[in-house]
Amino acid sequence: MSAWRFLSLICAAAACGGMGNIDGPIDYNVTGGLSGHGDGTALHIELDGTTTRPTAGGGTETTVLDAMTLADLHGKIIDAQFAMLAPLYSCDCPDGYIYTTSVQIDGTQHTVAAEDLAQYPERLKIVIDTLKDIYQRPLGWR
């Protein structure tokens, strides 16, 4: 089965199962820390998998995620049930990082922020860990 066929089946299953459709870009960034500006992590992922992240030199680099990675990420986001998550998971911990994820599902924008030392649902941790993994991939990203 081709990767695009697999992605189409995943998307169709999500739509038919009432789990929702991701119909907008995914944004992820890390703020906070000692500087308050995070660790430089930021991702912008379009529906077609086009992904942009900042470079150390202040520019950006762009790639296209393969269909399997994109389908996996979309599935984890749907499984996380963003509409049911709190907008903020906080521990009031000084100098902690804050992981913010925004995604549009069925026309509604959902943004969730989680401090790194806060207690937050495992299903959100899975999404954050997947986004961290995508960000940390070397050039070429595939």
Secondary structure as a PSIPRED ss2 file (coil, helix, strand):
# PSIPRED VFORMAT (PSIPRED V4.0)

   1 M C   1.000  0.000  0.000
   2 S C   1.000  0.000  0.000
   3 A H   0.000  1.000  0.000
   4 W H   0.000  1.000  0.000
   5 R H   0.000  1.000  0.000
   6 F H   0.000  1.000  0.000
   7 L H   0.000  1.000  0.000
   8 S H   0.000  1.000  0.000
   9 L H   0.000  1.000  0.000
  10 I H   0.000  1.000  0.000
  11 C H   0.000  1.000  0.000
  12 A H   0.000  1.000  0.000
  13 A H   0.000  1.000  0.000
  14 A H   0.000  1.000  0.000
  15 A H   0.000  1.000  0.000
  16 C H   0.000  1.000  0.000
  17 G C   1.000  0.000  0.000
  18 G C   1.000  0.000  0.000
  19 M C   1.000  0.000  0.000
  20 G C   1.000  0.000  0.000
  21 N C   1.000  0.000  0.000
  22 I E   0.000  0.000  1.000
  23 D E   0.000  0.000  1.000
  24 G E   0.000  0.000  1.000
  25 P E   0.000  0.000  1.000
  26 I E   0.000  0.000  1.000
  27 D E   0.000  0.000  1.000
  28 Y E   0.000  0.000  1.000
  29 N E   0.000  0.000  1.000
  30 V E   0.000  0.000  1.000
  31 T E   0.000  0.000  1.000
  32 G E   0.000  0.000  1.000
  33 G C   1.000  0.000  0.000
  34 L C   1.000  0.000  0.000
  35 S C   1.000  0.000  0.000
  36 G E   0.000  0.000  1.000
  37 H E   0.000  0.000  1.000
  38 G C   1.000  0.000  0.000
  39 D C   1.000  0.000  0.000
  40 G C   1.000  0.000  0.000
  41 T C   1.000  0.000  0.000
  42 A E   0.000  0.000  1.000
  43 L E   0.000  0.000  1.000
  44 H E   0.000  0.000  1.000
  45 I E   0.000  0.000  1.000
  46 E C   1.000  0.000  0.000
  47 L C   1.000  0.000  0.000
  48 D C   1.000  0.000  0.000
  49 G C   1.000  0.000  0.000
  50 T E   0.000  0.000  1.000
  51 T E   0.000  0.000  1.000
  52 T E   0.000  0.000  1.000
  53 R E   0.000  0.000  1.000
  54 P E   0.000  0.000  1.000
  55 T C   1.000  0.000  0.000
  56 A C   1.000  0.000  0.000
  57 G C   1.000  0.000  0.000
  58 G C   1.000  0.000  0.000
  59 G C   1.000  0.000  0.000
  60 T E   0.000  0.000  1.000
  61 E E   0.000  0.000  1.000
  62 T E   0.000  0.000  1.000
  63 T E   0.000  0.000  1.000
  64 V E   0.000  0.000  1.000
  65 L C   1.000  0.000  0.000
  66 D C   1.000  0.000  0.000
  67 A H   0.000  1.000  0.000
  68 M H   0.000  1.000  0.000
  69 T H   0.000  1.000  0.000
  70 L H   0.000  1.000  0.000
  71 A H   0.000  1.000  0.000
  72 D H   0.000  1.000  0.000
  73 L H   0.000  1.000  0.000
  74 H H   0.000  1.000  0.000
  75 G H   0.000  1.000  0.000
  76 K H   0.000  1.000  0.000
  77 I H   0.000  1.000  0.000
  78 I H   0.000  1.000  0.000
  79 D H   0.000  1.000  0.000
  80 A H   0.000  1.000  0.000
  81 Q C   1.000  0.000  0.000
  82 F H   0.000  1.000  0.000
  83 A H   0.000  1.000  0.000
  84 M H   0.000  1.000  0.000
  85 L C   1.000  0.000  0.000
  86 A C   1.000  0.000  0.000
  87 P C   1.000  0.000  0.000
  88 L E   0.000  0.000  1.000
  89 Y E   0.000  0.000  1.000
  90 S C   1.000  0.000  0.000
  91 C C   1.000  0.000  0.000
  92 D C   1.000  0.000  0.000
  93 C C   1.000  0.000  0.000
  94 P C   1.000  0.000  0.000
  95 D C   1.000  0.000  0.000
  96 G C   1.000  0.000  0.000
  97 Y E   0.000  0.000  1.000
  98 I E   0.000  0.000  1.000
  99 Y E   0.000  0.000  1.000
 100 T E   0.000  0.000  1.000
 101 T E   0.000  0.000  1.000
 102 S E   0.000  0.000  1.000
 103 V E   0.000  0.000  1.000
 104 Q E   0.000  0.000  1.000
 105 I E   0.000  0.000  1.000
 106 D C   1.000  0.000  0.000
 107 G C   1.000  0.000  0.000
 108 T E   0.000  0.000  1.000
 109 Q E   0.000  0.000  1.000
 110 H E   0.000  0.000  1.000
 111 T E   0.000  0.000  1.000
 112 V E   0.000  0.000  1.000
 113 A E   0.000  0.000  1.000
 114 A E   0.000  0.000  1.000
 115 E E   0.000  0.000  1.000
 116 D C   1.000  0.000  0.000
 117 L C   1.000  0.000  0.000
 118 A C   1.000  0.000  0.000
 119 Q C   1.000  0.000  0.000
 120 Y C   1.000  0.000  0.000
 121 P C   1.000  0.000  0.000
 122 E H   0.000  1.000  0.000
 123 R H   0.000  1.000  0.000
 124 L H   0.000  1.000  0.000
 125 K H   0.000  1.000  0.000
 126 I H   0.000  1.000  0.000
 127 V H   0.000  1.000  0.000
 128 I H   0.000  1.000  0.000
 129 D H   0.000  1.000  0.000
 130 T H   0.000  1.000  0.000
 131 L H   0.000  1.000  0.000
 132 K H   0.000  1.000  0.000
 133 D H   0.000  1.000  0.000
 134 I H   0.000  1.000  0.000
 135 Y H   0.000  1.000  0.000
 136 Q H   0.000  1.000  0.000
 137 R C   1.000  0.000  0.000
 138 P C   1.000  0.000  0.000
 139 L C   1.000  0.000  0.000
 140 G C   1.000  0.000  0.000
 141 W C   1.000  0.000  0.000
 142 R C   1.000  0.000  0.000
